[in-house]
């Protein structure tokens, strides 16, 4: 049995996430406090009992989801004796989840990751005026068909690009609002099951994010990045990476680049992975993995009961 640990991205957040972990495990509570201290913000209070509109601001969503994932990891390490290098072959995360994966693997310190993700969210929001960009999920069409639609929907002043290749029949496009809306119309004409605009505050993973990439390049140049304990399967390359300098460059490219999640899961399967464990909030990645490769066993671990069950399995 060869395992991979995977970490969720934006869209998995919900009010109340992490609260039961903090109440059940002192080690989880300590993670949330460390993130709060690093940011000088009561982020955990917002997560546990705040307003959804505030949590959904990307500058809050990004460090919050990472904090929940790392709370799970910390409990598994402290109480389950988890040693990533002995337990799994790869780690991977969806978009911001890649930062959680790298933190779990020891590449980043927790407080540094929280600050980087806060900045990443702010930089992404600054890059495009509110309302000028959009993202849309296209369901039920093949990758090549959606790529052609995005190309046709683009014009000289308004780009539409593939942002997320999530699973067969689930592709997200991103770019200028008019172009994305046109892509939705073309997708429906082409027989898409659904083509719907996403409730996001900026058009992530497209060339409009270039100013954000420049900001993150400067921030990451100052960050301490260690070699991960296990290779990270990067969003941008859909293959394993371990070199800190390469990881730094790929995290910059990730801001404007496509999230190649379908290819990442396929690559891990081709390289021996038989089971995956999603660590953190929700179970979005669980569903995607099942659609991408039904032969891979996948479970989600984000509640105290699920954490206890995995600890039992680890110690068996």
C-alpha positions in Angstrom: 0.0 0.0 0.0 1.5 3.3 -1.1 -0.1 6.5 0.3 -0.4 10.2 -0.6 -1.7 12.9 1.7 -3.7 15.6 -0.1 -4.8 19.0 1.1 -8.0 20.9 0.1 -8.2 24.4 -1.5 -10.6 27.2 -1.8 -14.3 26.1 -1.8 -13.9 23.7 1.1 -14.3 26.4 3.8 -17.4 26.6 6.1 -18.2 28.5 9.3 -17.4 26.2 12.2 -14.5 24.4 10.6 -11.8 23.4 13.0 -13.9 24.2 16.1 -14.4 20.6 17.1 -10.7 19.9 16.6 -9.7 22.8 18.9 -12.2 21.6 21.5 -11.0 18.0 21.3 -7.2 18.3 21.0 -4.8 20.7 22.7 -2.4 20.3 19.8 -5.0 21.5 17.3 -5.9 24.4 19.5 -2.2 25.4 19.6 -2.0 25.4 15.8 -5.0 27.8 15.6 -3.4 30.1 18.2 0.0 30.0 16.4 -1.7 31.1 13.2 -3.7 33.9 15.0 -0.5 35.1 16.6 1.4 35.1 13.3 -1.3 37.1 11.6 -2.2 39.4 14.6 -5.8 38.4 13.8 -8.5 36.4 15.5 -8.8 34.2 12.5 -9.9 31.2 14.5 -12.7 33.2 16.0 -13.9 34.0 12.5 -13.6 30.4 11.4 -15.4 29.0 14.4 -18.3 31.4 14.7 -17.9 34.4 12.3 -19.8 35.5 9.2 -19.5 33.5 6.0 -18.9 36.6 3.9 -15.8 37.4 6.0 -14.5 33.8 5.9 -15.0 33.8 2.1 -12.7 36.8 1.6 -9.7 35.0 0.0 -7.2 36.7 2.3 -9.0 34.9 5.2 -10.0 31.7 3.4 -6.5 30.8 2.4 -4.7 30.8 5.8 -7.9 29.4 7.5 -8.0 26.3 5.3 -4.3 25.7 5.8 -4.8 26.1 9.6 -7.4 23.3 9.7 -5.2 21.0 7.6 -2.2 21.7 9.8 -4.3 21.2 13.0 -5.1 17.7 11.7 -1.5 17.0 10.8 -0.2 18.2 14.2 -2.5 16.0 16.1 -1.5 13.0 13.9 2.1 13.8 14.6 1.8 14.4 18.3 -0.7 11.7 19.2 -0.4 9.3 16.4 3.3 9.4 15.9 2.9 10.3 12.3 6.2 10.4 10.4 5.4 11.7 6.9 8.5 10.2 5.4 7.6 6.7 6.6 3.8 7.0 6.0 3.4 8.4 2.5 5.2 8.7 -0.8 3.9 12.0 -1.9 2.0 15.1 -0.7 -0.1 17.4 -2.9 -2.6 20.2 -2.4 -5.2 22.0 -4.6 -4.0 25.6 -5.2 -3.5 27.1 -1.7 -3.6 23.5 -0.4 -0.1 23.1 -1.9 1.2 25.4 0.8 -0.5 23.2 3.4 1.2 20.1 1.8 4.6 21.8 1.9 4.1 22.9 5.5 3.1 19.4 6.5 6.3 18.1 4.8 8.4 20.6 6.7 9.3 23.0 3.8 7.7 26.0 5.6 7.2 26.9 9.2 3.5 27.3 10.2 3.6 31.0 11.0 5.5 31.8 7.8 2.9 29.9 5.7 0.0 31.8 7.4 1.7 35.1 6.5 2.4 34.0 2.9 -1.2 32.9 2.4 -2.6 36.1 3.8 -0.4 38.0 1.4 -1.3 35.7 -1.4 -5.0 36.4 -0.9 -4.5 40.1 -0.6 -2.3 40.2 -3.7 -4.8 38.2 -5.7 -7.6 40.6 -4.6 -5.5 43.6 -5.5 -4.5 42.3 -9.0 -7.9 42.8 -10.6 -10.6 45.3 -9.7 -13.7 43.7 -8.1 -16.2 42.8 -10.8 -13.7 43.0 -13.7 -12.9 39.3 -13.6 -14.8 36.0 -13.1 -14.4 32.3 -12.9 -16.9 29.6 -14.1 -17.2 25.8 -13.7 -17.9 23.9 -16.9 -19.4 20.5 -16.2 -19.8 17.6 -18.6 -17.3 18.6 -21.4 -13.9 17.2 -22.2 -10.7 19.2 -21.5 -10.0 19.8 -25.2 -13.5 21.1 -25.9 -13.3 23.5 -23.0 -9.8 24.7 -24.1 -11.3 25.4 -27.5 -14.2 27.3 -26.0 -11.9 29.4 -23.8 -9.9 30.3 -26.9 -13.1 31.3 -28.9 -14.4 33.3 -25.9 -11.3 35.4 -25.7 -10.8 38.6 -27.6 -7.9 41.1 -27.8 -8.9 42.9 -24.6 -10.6 40.1 -22.7 -8.9 36.8 -22.0 -10.6 33.5 -20.9 -8.2 30.7 -19.8 -8.3 27.3 -18.3 -7.8 27.7 -14.5 -8.5 24.3 -12.9 -8.5 20.8 -14.6 -10.2 19.3 -11.6 -11.5 15.9 -12.9 -13.0 14.4 -16.0 -15.9 16.7 -16.9 -15.1 19.4 -14.4 -13.0 22.3 -15.6 -12.9 25.8 -14.4 -12.2 28.8 -16.6 -11.0 32.2 -15.4 -10.4 35.7 -16.9 -12.2 38.8 -17.9 -15.9 38.8 -16.9 -17.2 39.3 -20.4 -15.0 36.5 -21.8 -15.9 34.1 -19.0 -19.6 34.8 -19.5 -19.2 34.2 -23.2 -17.5 30.9 -22.5 -20.5 29.8 -20.4 -22.8 30.5 -23.3 -20.5 28.6 -25.8 -20.2 25.7 -23.3 -24.0 25.4 -23.0 -24.3 25.4 -26.8 -21.7 22.6 -26.9 -23.8 20.5 -24.6 -22.3 21.2 -21.2 -24.4 19.8 -18.3 -23.8 23.1 -16.4 -21.8 26.3 -16.9 -22.0 28.4 -13.9 -20.2 31.5 -12.6 -18.4 30.8 -9.3 -18.9 33.0 -6.2 -15.2 34.2 -6.1 -13.8 37.6 -5.5 -11.1 37.5 -8.2 -10.2 35.5 -11.4 -7.6 33.1 -10.0 -5.1 31.0 -12.0 -5.0 33.1 -15.1 -2.7 35.8 -16.7 -4.7 38.6 -15.0 -3.0 37.5 -11.8 0.4 38.6 -13.0 0.7 41.5 -10.5 -0.1 39.0 -7.7 2.6 36.6 -9.0 5.1 39.5 -8.9 4.2 40.2 -5.3 4.5 36.6 -4.3 7.8 36.3 -6.1 9.3 39.0 -3.9 7.8 37.4 -0.7 8.9 33.9 -1.5 12.4 35.1 -2.3 12.6 36.2 1.4 11.0 33.0 2.8 12.9 30.0 4.2 12.0 27.0 2.1 13.4 23.6 3.2 13.5 20.4 1.1 10.2 18.6 1.9 10.4 15.3 3.9 8.5 13.7 1.0 8.1 15.0 -2.6 5.3 17.4 -3.3 3.3 16.8 -6.5 3.1 20.4 -7.8 0.0 21.9 -9.4 2.0 23.5 -12.2 4.0 20.4 -13.3 1.7 17.5 -12.1 4.8 15.7 -11.0 6.9 15.3 -7.9 9.3 18.1 -6.9 11.8 18.3 -4.0 14.2 21.0 -4.8 13.5 24.2 -2.7 14.5 26.6 -5.5 12.2 24.8 -8.0 9.4 24.8 -5.4 9.8 28.5 -4.9 9.5 29.2 -8.7 6.6 26.8 -9.1 4.6 28.6 -6.3 5.1 31.8 -8.2 4.0 30.2 -11.5 1.0 28.7 -9.7 -0.6 32.1 -9.3 -1.1 32.5 -13.0 -0.9 28.9 -14.0 -3.4 26.1 -14.3 -4.1 23.8 -11.4 -3.5 20.4 -13.0 -5.3 18.3 -10.4 -6.6 15.6 -12.7 -3.1 15.0 -14.1 -1.6 15.1 -10.6 -3.8 12.3 -9.3 -3.2 10.3 -12.5 0.5 10.8 -12.1 0.5 9.6 -8.5 -1.5 6.5 -9.5 1.0 5.8 -12.2 3.7 6.1 -9.6 2.4 3.5 -7.3 -0.1 5.4 -5.1 -3.0 3.1 -4.1 -4.6 5.2 -1.4 -5.0 8.9 -0.6 -6.0 10.7 2.6 -7.5 14.2 2.4 -6.4 16.1 5.5 -8.5 19.2 6.5 -11.9 20.7 5.9 -14.6 19.0 3.8 -14.2 16.3 1.3 -14.1 18.0 -2.1 -10.8 16.3 -3.1 -12.2 13.0 -2.1 -14.9 13.3 -4.7 -12.5 14.5 -7.4 -10.1 11.6 -6.8 -12.9 9.0 -7.1 -13.9 10.5 -10.5 -10.3 10.7 -11.7 -9.1 7.2 -10.6 -11.7 4.9 -9.0 -8.9 2.4 -8.3 -7.4 4.7 -5.7 -8.9 4.3 -2.2 -9.5 7.8 -0.7 -10.7 8.9 2.8 -11.2 12.4 4.3 -9.9 13.2 7.7 -11.1 16.5 9.2 -13.2 15.7 12.3 -12.1 14.4 15.7 -13.7 11.1 15.0 -11.9 10.7 11.7 -8.6 11.8 13.3 -9.0 9.2 16.1 -9.7 6.5 13.5 -6.6 7.4 11.5 -4.5 7.4 14.6 -5.7 3.9 15.4 -4.9 2.8 11.9 -1.4 4.4 12.0 -0.6 2.6 15.3 -1.9 -0.8 14.1 
